[in-house]
Amino acid sequence: KGHVPCELNGSPVEFENDNFTGRCMLLHRPLWSYDNGESEETYPYKQHFHGRKRLWEWRLQGRFKRRPGVLYTGVELEEYVPVNFATRTLMRGIMPLIQGAMQCKNVRHEIGRADDPSLRPVVVAPIWAADNTLVHEDPAAAPDIADCTLPAGLNRKAARQYWEALWEGRGPSWDDLPGGPTFTFAVWGPAQLLDLRTWVFRKLPLMWGKNISLEPFCGKQPVHAVIYETHCGAEVEHRQVDKTYACDVRMMPASQWTAFALGQLVSEKSCPDVDPENPILKRSNSSESFCSALSEAEGDADKPLVPQEQKAPKAPKAPTITLPDGQAEDRQSLLSPLHQLPIPLVRSNGAAE
């Protein structure tokens, strides 16, 4: 099954599935620029990032092939991840920070269960929570997502009104406008807290400005950045059978992808009791997953993702991201058993699971 790479700060990657056709790209500033805003050294999209707290920005543009139902966007895990009391407590503190950065409290938390693979752990919000949303009936009028800075579109209040009207049957017609409008999304809300290059929560206030590895929360598995439609009510669990994906991008550190490819992934049972990067977070089994901890809070080639930079200090390799070419994948492939991952995979799936 073909997959193409989505290179960091590279050209937009075209993709298509049963429900969506479009392009996407991920911008990320270099490590040395985080606390060195006055440096004269240049880097891709410096003019866009300069003076801003965000470390990265995800851009997606395209058209839904039919009128979409209620859409959610956020992150999803393939498998349940047990966490201990210390990690759950930490996540209770992190969640309000993320909600504040996203300026959205309509975040849905799915707990997930160790014995129920049909219910994946997710942290998602309605699609209107994207930081910037642009809608164009004429595709030629849509901006190039590779431009340094995108024009301002709908704010969250206006985007919410637009999407809720569309979900009620009002708004643009897919019959009068084949393929529907062209949508452009930009997401950067959590980017001041999440460093995707080094795979950490960065300088959390509740941890006295220290970095915390993402691994205790998501395990050694891909983290999916998703947009999906649900065929169930607002208060019903988001099970795989009820989801129709418009986009599903899998990310994880390149070093872990290498371990997957070589079959050298260390099992959780063999991991030390203490995370070497975060001694405060001891490893132990728990009845709750990463996402259940959040739910207790407030109310395609294996290219490295990070290009070499002459001035950048040595650091852990960034996540490797790839996108598919539109070929369908069956459920077994979607679940991604470790022994079936010869290369890093990130896919967009057109069918519900």
N, C-alpha and C positions, 0 to 999 in steps of 0.2 A: 504494500500500500504506500503510495507516494506521499512524501512530506517535503516541504521546502522550509529553509531556515528563515527566521525573522531576526535579522541582525540588529543589534542595538545601535540606534542612531543611523541606521541604514535606510535604504529606499523603502517606501511602502510595499507591503506584500499583498498581492492579489489572492483572493480565495473565494470559493463558492460552495454552497451546499444546497440542500433541498429547500431551505427556508430563507436564505440570505445570500446576497452576493456583494462583495465589497473589497476593501483593502484596510490594512491596519499597520501601525508602527509604534515602537516604544522609544521614547527619548529618555536619556539618563545622563546626568552630568557626571564628570569624573570624580574620583575620590578626593584628589588634591584640592578640588574647588569648593568642597563643602564649607570649610571655615576660612577660606582664602578669597573672599569676594573682591578684594582690591587688586588681585594679581593681574598683570598685563598678559599672561599666557592665555592663549585662545583655545577653544574647544568647540565641537559642534553644538549649535543652538545656544551659545553663550549669551547672545543678546536677549534671548527669550528667558533664560534662567537667572540672569544677573539681577540681584536685588530681591529675589524671591526665595521663600523658604523651601519650596518644593524641590525634591531630588530627581523626580522623574515625571513623565506625563505619557499616558496611554491614549492613542488616537485611533478611532475606528470610523470608517465612512462606508456607506453602502445603502442598499435598498432591500426591504423585506419583500419577498415574492408574493405575499398575500397580506391582507390586513392582520396584523398580529393581535393576539389576546394580551392579557396582562403580562408584562415583561418585568423580569428581575435581573439585576446585575450585581456581581460581587465575587466572592471566592467560594470554592467548593473543594472538599477533599475526597479522594477515592475510598479511603478506609477510615474507620473509627480509630481515634488516637486516645489512649488512656493518659490522663494527667493526674498529678497529685494535688494535695491541698494547697501547697505553696504556689503552684502554677495557676490554679483556679483563682486564688486570691489576687495574683498579679493581673490576670486577665480582667477581673472585675474593675481594676483601676485603669487598665488600658482602654477598655471599651468606651467609656465616656470621652476619652481623648480622641478616639477615632470618630465617634459620632459628632463631636464638636468640629473636627477638621472637615468632615463631610457636610456639616450643617444639615444633618438629617437624622431624626430619631426614629423614622419608620424602617428600622432595620430588623430583618427577620432572622432569628437564630434557630437552626435545627440542631437538635442534640446529637442525632445519630446513635446507633446501637451496635455493640460488638457482634450481636447475633443476627443483625438485619441489614444486609448489604443493599437492600432496596431503598434505604433511608440514609442518604449520605449526609455527613456534616456540612453545613453551609452557613455562611454569613452573607446575606444579600439584602439589597434595598430595591425599591421600585426604580425603573429605568430613569425616571425623572430626577433622580438624585445625582445624575452625572453633572460634573461641574460646568460643562458648557454643552449646549445642544443647539444645533443649527438644522433647519428644515428648508429644503429647496425643492419646488416642484420641477424646476428646470435643472437637470443634472449639470449642465454647463455653467450654471451660476454658483455651484457649490465650490468652496475653496479647496485648494490643494493641501492635503493634510501634511505634506512635507514642507510647507511654508514655515518660516521661523515662528510666527505667531498667528494663530487663527483669529478671525474676527469674533467679536462677542455675539452670542446668540441668545437663546431664551435663558433667563435665570430660572432658579428652581421653582419659584411660584408659577411663572408662566409655563414652564415645561410641565409641571404637574397638571395645570388646567388643560394643556394641549393633549396630554396622554390620556387623562381621564375622559375627556370628550371623545377621543378616538375609540377608547374601549367601550364606550356607551353607544357606538355606532355612528357618531357624528364625525365631522372633520373630512379629510380627503377621501376620495373614492378610488379604490384599486381598479374599478371597472373603467372609469373615465380616464384614469392615468395608469396605464399598464406598468406594472413594476412598482407603483407607488412613489412617494417622494424620496428624495435622497436625504438621508440623515447623516449628520456628522456629530460624533461624540468625542469629548475630551474629558479625561478623568485624571485628577491629580490630588484630590482631597487628602488621602492618607499618605501622600508622598513625602510629607515633612517628618513622618514617623517611621516609615518603612524604607530601609536601604536594601534594594534588590541586588546591588553589587556584592555586598558582603553578607546578605541574608540575615539581617538583624533588625529588631526594633531599635531605633537610634535615639540616644540621649533622652530617655524617658524621665520626666520630672519626678515621678514616684520612685525612680531608682537612682536619684541623685545624679542624673545626667549620664548614666552608664548605658552601654549597648547591651541588648539581650538577644541571644540567638533565637531564630524562629523555630529551630528544630524541636525544642521541648513541646511546642504547641501544635506543630503540624506533622511531626515525625519525619522519617526518611522516605518521603513519597512526594509526588508532584502536587503542587498547589494549582488548582484550575481557576483562571479568571474567566468568568462565564457571563453570557447573556442567554436567558432561557425564558420560554413562555410556559405557564402552568395551565392545566386544564381542570383545576380544582378551585374550591372556594378560598377566600383570603385566610381563613383560620385553619385550613386543612394542611397536614404535613406535606411537604414537597417531595413526593416519592419519584423515583426515576421513571416509572411508567407514565407519570403525569407531566413529564417535562418534554419540551421540544426546543432543542438548542439552536440558537442563531449563531453563536460563536462560543468556542471552548478552547482556551489557550492554556496549555500546561507549562508550568515553570518549576525549576528546581536547580540547586547549585550544580555546576558542571562536574565537580568532583563526585557528587553522588550519582550523576548520570553515568560516569565512567565506571563506578562500582556496579551499577545495574548492568551495564554492557558486559562486564567481565565476570558477572556472577559473584562478586565479592562483597555484596551488601551484608553488613553485620546485623544479625538479628537483634531485636530488642532485648532478648534474654541475656545476650552476651555483653550488653552495654554496661558500663560502670554505673554504680549507684549515683554518682555525681557527674553532672555535665562539666567537662573540663573548662569550657568557655564561661560557664555560669555556675560556680560552686553553690550559689544560693538555691538553685533549682535541682533538687534531688530527684532521681528517676524512681518512680514506683507506680504500680498499677492503680487504677481508680475506676469507679463505675461511671465516670463522666469523661466526655471527649473535650477536645479543644473548643468546639462550638457550644457544647453544653455549658462550659465555663462562661462564655459570652452571654448565654441566655439568662444567666442569673444576674446580669448587670442591669443597668437602667432600662425602666418600663417599657525545515524538517530534515535535514542533514545535521550532523553533529558539529556544526561550527561553534566556536566559543562565542557567547553573546557579547563579551566585552572586547573591543578592539584594543590592540596594544597602544599605549600612550607613553611618549618619551618621558614625561614629567611625573607620571603617576607612581606612587610608591607601591611596593609589592603588597598584594592583598589576596584574599581568597577569590577564586574564580567566580564570576557572576553566573546567574542562572542561564541555561541554554534554552532557547525558545525556538520552536519550529511550528509551521502551520501546514495543514494538509492541502492537497490539490483538489479536494472535493469528492474523492472516492469514499463510498460508504464503508463503515466499519461495523462489524457485528458486536454484540454485547460483550463477548469474551475479550475482544480486542480493547473495548472501552475500559474494562476493568483493569487492564494492564497488569497481569501477573508479572512479577519481576523477571522470571525466566524468559519472558517473551519480549523483552525490551532490548533489542540489539543497539538501538540508537535513541537519543532523546526524542520524545514524541510530544507534539502539541497538535490537537486536531480541532476542527469544527465539524459538528455532527448534525445532520439535517433531520434525523428521525428521533422520536421519543424512545426512551429505553423502557 
